[in-house]
């Protein structure tokens, strides 16, 4: 299922353009210093490809009146996974048009429990359901997540997990998620839709488990939106969304689009950037910003949150591509 995995930080570091570090203030001490001339070149590159978008006069992204061609759309996607405690899991099946991610709740680690057990099982069961479905079946993410949860809980699998599943049915994107694993849909370089984390309180997301008293599928956020060819869906665990702001995601996607990145390139750069941001202690991140707003005594907290980072990048294309991860 997990087809692509970054093995080392050095490997992923080599794929991150210097323009990202210059534009977003990311510079890990272990990275070689950027020489003055190279820094100027990177800064110019960043100014062109990473400039904040001017949306003056932009049309409403929810306006779907434009005539769309007939016929189904398809998914072309790839993933990147950078381990910390190795408790994330994900799957994808392009022919069925469905991808998913899950993040094991790390608190179980302190109890001597394998915190990856539930996340891996729920993604394995979801993939098995998709792989054995009749070809052409249009997947309902909520029904799939419910079935995978039932199968996982029936075996009394330990620990707990957040989870998110996105499917493409014809020309409609559908989703279901529980907790702070989530997604963004990007159209024409800006975010059209974004999942909102479900949390009981700071750093305590909704989660699925074998415990009947835990969150249930009734708590899942579900929905759908009309898809267009050229849309890009970024699915990720909180290792991505805790460390990368929405506008940074948009700008990285615009840079990758301008450079002709394939989904694999985009996923690697996005995950690598999140990993570097997680290790920084001198810049704001979504995690530090939320801590400052909600936690007394953290008014001046900065920095990222080291974590497993899973990124699945989906390109919506005019014809299906047969692959799976």
C-alpha positions as CSV (number, residue, x, y, z in Angstrom):
1,X,0.0,0.0,0.0
2,X,2.7,2.5,1.0
3,X,4.4,2.5,-2.4
4,X,6.7,5.5,-1.9
5,X,8.5,6.3,1.3
6,X,11.3,8.7,2.0
7,X,14.0,6.7,3.7
8,X,16.2,9.6,5.1
9,X,16.0,13.3,5.7
10,X,19.0,13.7,3.5
11,X,17.1,12.0,0.6
12,X,14.1,14.3,1.1
13,X,16.2,17.4,1.7
14,X,17.8,17.1,-1.7
15,X,14.4,17.5,-3.4
16,X,13.4,20.8,-1.7
17,X,14.2,23.8,-3.9
18,X,16.2,26.5,-2.1
19,X,13.4,29.0,-3.1
20,X,11.2,27.4,-0.5
21,X,13.7,27.9,2.3
22,X,14.3,31.5,1.2
23,X,10.6,32.4,0.8
24,X,9.4,30.7,4.0
25,X,12.4,31.2,6.3
26,X,13.2,27.5,6.6
27,X,16.9,26.6,7.1
28,X,17.9,23.6,9.1
29,X,21.4,23.8,10.7
30,X,22.4,20.5,9.0
31,X,21.8,22.0,5.6
32,X,24.8,23.4,3.7
33,X,24.8,27.2,3.7
34,X,23.5,28.9,0.6
35,X,26.1,31.1,-1.0
36,X,25.3,34.8,-1.6
37,X,24.9,34.4,-5.4
38,X,22.8,31.3,-5.0
39,X,20.7,33.0,-2.3
40,X,20.0,35.9,-4.7
41,X,19.1,33.4,-7.5
42,X,16.8,31.4,-5.1
43,X,15.2,34.6,-3.9
44,X,14.4,35.7,-7.5
45,X,13.0,32.3,-8.2
46,X,10.9,32.4,-5.1
47,X,9.6,35.9,-6.0
48,X,8.4,34.6,-9.4
49,X,6.9,31.2,-8.4
50,X,6.0,31.7,-4.7
51,X,4.6,35.2,-4.7
52,X,1.3,35.5,-2.7
53,X,-1.6,35.3,-5.1
54,X,-3.5,38.5,-6.0
55,X,-7.1,37.5,-5.9
56,X,-8.5,40.9,-6.7
57,X,-11.5,40.4,-8.9
58,X,-11.2,36.6,-8.7
59,X,-14.3,34.6,-9.3
60,X,-16.1,32.8,-6.5
61,X,-14.5,29.3,-6.3
62,X,-17.9,27.8,-5.4
63,X,-19.3,29.0,-8.7
64,X,-20.0,25.9,-10.8
65,X,-22.1,27.5,-13.6
66,X,-19.3,27.0,-16.2
67,X,-20.3,24.3,-18.6
68,X,-18.3,21.1,-18.0
69,X,-17.5,18.4,-20.5
70,X,-19.2,15.1,-20.1
71,X,-17.6,11.9,-18.9
72,X,-16.0,10.7,-15.7
73,X,-12.7,12.1,-14.3
74,X,-9.9,10.0,-12.9
75,X,-7.2,10.2,-10.3
76,X,-3.4,10.2,-10.8
77,X,-1.6,10.3,-7.5
78,X,1.5,9.5,-5.4
79,X,2.5,9.6,-1.8
80,X,5.4,10.5,0.5
81,X,5.8,9.3,4.0
82,X,8.4,10.5,6.5
83,X,8.6,8.5,9.7
84,X,8.9,9.8,13.2
85,X,7.3,7.1,15.4
86,X,6.0,5.3,12.3
87,X,2.3,5.3,13.3
88,X,0.8,6.7,10.1
89,X,-0.8,4.6,7.4
90,X,-2.3,5.3,4.0
91,X,-3.7,3.6,0.9
92,X,-4.9,4.4,-2.6
93,X,-6.6,2.8,-5.5
94,X,-6.6,4.9,-8.7
95,X,-9.0,2.7,-10.7
96,X,-11.6,2.9,-8.0
97,X,-10.8,6.6,-7.4
98,X,-10.2,6.5,-3.7
99,X,-7.3,7.5,-1.3
100,X,-7.1,7.5,2.5
101,X,-4.8,8.4,5.4
102,X,-4.8,7.5,9.1
103,X,-2.7,8.6,12.1
104,X,-2.3,6.4,15.2
105,X,-2.9,8.2,18.4
106,X,0.6,8.5,20.0
107,X,-0.8,8.6,23.6
108,X,-1.1,4.8,23.5
109,X,2.7,4.6,23.1
110,X,3.1,5.7,26.7
111,X,0.8,2.9,27.8
112,X,3.0,0.3,26.2
113,X,0.5,-0.3,23.3
114,X,1.4,-0.4,19.6
115,X,0.1,3.0,18.6
116,X,0.2,2.1,14.9
117,X,-2.1,-0.9,15.2
118,X,-5.4,0.7,14.6
119,X,-4.3,3.1,11.9
120,X,-2.6,0.3,9.9
121,X,-5.6,-2.0,10.3
122,X,-8.2,0.5,9.3
123,X,-6.3,1.5,6.1
124,X,-5.6,-2.2,5.3
125,X,-9.3,-3.1,5.7
126,X,-10.4,-0.1,3.6
127,X,-8.0,-1.0,0.8
128,X,-9.2,-4.7,0.9
129,X,-12.8,-3.5,0.6
130,X,-12.0,-1.4,-2.4
131,X,-9.7,-3.9,-4.1
132,X,-12.4,-6.6,-3.9
133,X,-15.3,-4.4,-5.0
134,X,-16.9,-4.9,-8.4
135,X,-15.0,-2.8,-11.0
136,X,-16.9,0.4,-11.6
137,X,-18.3,0.6,-8.1
138,X,-18.5,4.2,-7.0
139,X,-17.0,4.4,-3.5
140,X,-18.8,6.2,-0.7
141,X,-16.1,7.4,1.7
142,X,-18.3,7.3,4.8
143,X,-19.6,3.8,4.1
144,X,-16.0,2.6,3.4
145,X,-14.7,4.2,6.6
146,X,-17.6,2.7,8.5
147,X,-17.0,-0.8,7.1
148,X,-13.2,-0.6,7.7
149,X,-13.8,0.6,11.3
150,X,-16.2,-2.2,12.0
151,X,-13.8,-4.8,10.7
152,X,-10.9,-3.4,12.7
153,X,-13.0,-3.0,15.9
154,X,-14.4,-6.6,15.5
155,X,-10.9,-7.9,16.0
156,X,-10.4,-5.8,19.2
157,X,-7.5,-4.1,17.6
158,X,-5.7,-2.0,20.2
159,X,-5.0,1.8,20.1
160,X,-6.9,4.4,18.2
161,X,-6.6,6.5,15.0
162,X,-7.8,9.5,13.1
163,X,-8.7,8.8,9.5
164,X,-9.7,10.5,6.3
165,X,-10.9,9.1,3.0
166,X,-11.5,10.9,-0.3
167,X,-13.1,9.4,-3.4
168,X,-13.9,10.5,-6.9
169,X,-17.2,9.3,-8.2
170,X,-17.8,10.4,-11.8
171,X,-17.2,14.1,-11.5
172,X,-17.8,14.5,-7.8
173,X,-15.3,14.5,-5.0
174,X,-16.6,13.0,-1.8
175,X,-15.0,12.8,1.7
176,X,-15.4,11.5,5.2
177,X,-12.9,12.1,8.1
178,X,-12.7,11.8,11.8
179,X,-10.1,13.8,13.7
180,X,-7.3,16.0,12.3
181,X,-6.2,13.9,9.3
182,X,-7.7,15.9,6.4
183,X,-7.4,17.3,3.0
184,X,-7.4,20.4,0.8
185,X,-8.8,20.8,-2.7
186,X,-6.9,23.3,-4.8
187,X,-8.2,24.9,-8.0
188,X,-6.3,27.4,-10.1
189,X,-3.6,27.7,-7.4
190,X,-5.8,28.5,-4.4
191,X,-7.7,26.4,-1.8
192,X,-11.3,25.7,-2.9
193,X,-12.1,23.5,0.1
194,X,-10.3,22.5,3.3
195,X,-11.2,20.0,6.0
196,X,-11.5,21.5,9.5
197,X,-9.8,19.5,12.3
198,X,-12.1,17.8,14.8
199,X,-10.7,18.2,18.3
200,X,-12.0,17.8,21.8
201,X,-9.3,20.3,22.9
202,X,-5.9,21.3,21.8
203,X,-3.9,18.4,20.5
204,X,-6.6,15.9,21.3
205,X,-8.4,15.0,18.1
206,X,-11.5,12.9,17.6
207,X,-10.4,9.3,17.1
208,X,-11.7,5.9,16.1
209,X,-11.0,2.8,18.2
210,X,-12.4,-0.5,19.3
211,X,-13.8,1.2,22.4
212,X,-17.5,1.7,22.2
213,X,-17.3,4.8,24.2
214,X,-14.9,6.5,21.8
215,X,-15.9,8.6,18.8
216,X,-18.2,7.0,16.3
217,X,-18.7,7.3,12.6
218,X,-21.7,9.5,13.4
219,X,-19.1,12.1,14.4
220,X,-17.5,12.0,10.9
221,X,-17.5,15.1,8.8
222,X,-18.8,14.2,5.3
223,X,-19.5,16.1,2.1
224,X,-19.0,16.4,-1.6
225,X,-18.1,19.0,-4.2
226,X,-18.1,19.0,-8.0
227,X,-14.6,18.3,-9.4
228,X,-12.9,19.7,-12.4
229,X,-10.0,18.5,-14.5
230,X,-6.8,20.2,-13.1
231,X,-8.0,20.2,-9.5
232,X,-5.3,19.0,-7.0
233,X,-6.2,17.3,-3.8
234,X,-3.7,17.2,-0.9
235,X,-4.5,14.5,1.6
236,X,-2.4,14.4,4.8
237,X,-2.1,13.6,8.5
238,X,-1.5,16.3,11.1
239,X,2.2,16.0,10.5
240,X,1.5,18.1,7.4
241,X,-1.3,20.4,8.6
242,X,0.3,21.2,12.0
243,X,3.4,22.4,10.3
244,X,2.4,24.0,7.0
245,X,0.0,27.0,6.7
246,X,-2.7,27.0,4.0
247,X,-1.1,29.8,2.1
248,X,2.2,27.9,2.1
249,X,0.4,24.8,0.7
250,X,-1.1,27.0,-2.1
251,X,2.3,28.5,-3.0
252,X,4.1,25.2,-3.0
253,X,1.4,23.8,-5.4
254,X,1.7,26.8,-7.6
255,X,5.4,26.4,-7.7
256,X,5.1,22.7,-8.5
257,X,2.5,23.3,-11.2
258,X,4.7,26.0,-12.8
259,X,7.7,23.5,-12.8
260,X,5.6,20.7,-14.2
261,X,5.9,18.5,-11.1
262,X,4.4,15.0,-11.2
263,X,2.3,14.0,-8.2
264,X,5.4,12.2,-6.7
265,X,7.5,15.3,-7.0
266,X,4.8,17.4,-5.4
267,X,4.3,14.9,-2.5
268,X,8.0,14.7,-1.8
269,X,8.5,18.5,-1.7
270,X,5.4,19.0,0.4
271,X,6.4,16.4,2.9
272,X,10.0,17.5,3.0
273,X,9.0,21.1,3.6
274,X,6.6,20.0,6.4
275,X,9.5,18.0,8.0
276,X,11.8,21.0,7.9
277,X,9.1,23.3,9.3
278,X,8.5,20.7,12.1
279,X,12.2,21.0,13.2
280,X,12.3,24.8,13.3
281,X,11.9,26.5,16.6
282,X,12.1,30.1,15.4
283,X,9.0,30.5,13.1
284,X,5.3,30.3,13.4
285,X,3.4,27.1,12.4
286,X,-0.3,26.2,12.6
287,X,0.6,24.2,15.7
288,X,2.3,27.1,17.5
289,X,-0.3,29.6,16.4
290,X,-3.1,27.4,17.9
291,X,-1.1,26.8,21.0
292,X,-0.7,30.6,21.5
293,X,-4.5,31.1,21.1
294,X,-5.7,28.3,23.3
295,X,-3.1,27.5,25.9
296,X,-2.4,29.8,28.8
297,X,1.3,30.5,29.2
298,X,2.1,29.8,25.5
299,X,1.6,33.3,24.3
300,X,5.1,33.4,22.7
301,X,5.4,29.8,21.7
302,X,6.9,29.3,18.2
303,X,8.1,26.2,16.3
304,X,6.7,23.1,14.6
305,X,5.6,19.7,15.8
306,X,7.8,16.8,15.0
307,X,5.6,13.9,13.9
308,X,5.0,11.3,11.2
309,X,4.2,13.1,8.0
310,X,2.1,11.5,5.3
311,X,1.2,13.4,2.1
312,X,-0.9,12.0,-0.8
313,X,-1.1,14.3,-3.8
314,X,-4.0,13.6,-6.2
315,X,-4.2,15.2,-9.7
316,X,-7.7,15.1,-11.2
317,X,-7.3,14.1,-14.8
318,X,-9.5,13.6,-17.8
319,X,-9.1,9.8,-17.9
320,X,-8.5,7.2,-15.2
321,X,-5.0,6.0,-14.4
322,X,-4.7,2.5,-13.1
323,X,-2.4,2.3,-10.1
324,X,-2.5,1.8,-6.3
325,X,-0.4,2.5,-3.3
